[in-house]
Amino acid sequence: MENKIFRARRLDDGMWVEGGLFRNADLTKTCIIKYGDNSMTPIYVRTETIGQKTGIKDSIGVDIWEGDSVLVYFGEIARVFTVYFDEGFNEFEIIDDDDDTGRVRRLSDYRFCCKVIGKCDDLSRVKIK
């Protein structure tokens, strides 16, 4: 069985950390424990930055994570999408940041024509108009 890998920003210094995701019994604290860290030291994280690794790479080989902004090319036109996990279909999908229709697309169908341009709390997210 393959371990799911998550990333989030640390509470103490805001740096990104990757590993297994854990929550305490009353769900008030969330932490990540790095895989291979025998000390099992919990690193407390900002819950709004948690994203799961999709297992898919973009067109230049960068790992795509839940919450990432990706630029998808449709010929000469490019649009910005956000990656999320659809529990109903049990797959990662993308939704157009500027489209109010709610149309979604399967991430795996666009992996060869997309590029990661931002993380889930990255204020420098690019908006294509």
C-alpha angles and dihedrals in degrees: 000000000000119000117237111236122214134184132200141155116271118244093224103051107001094241120141117258129186132204143078119344121231135175129193120245096267092043093236096120131043126192141173123221114202114239110247092025102127092190089067089213110176115231109203114223143192104261094212090064098052115124134165123232108249098207088233126110126210125240092283097043101264116143113250118221133191107269095029121134111231129191109223120199121216100183105294094347121086129191134184119242133180121226119229139162116250107209093192093059094027093228142101115262138178128227126199110250092213101039116095094191093084093230112163133195133203109258094217090062091061103038093109094052103040137083129199109242104167148007126241096271098028109133092200093071112151118235118201113210 
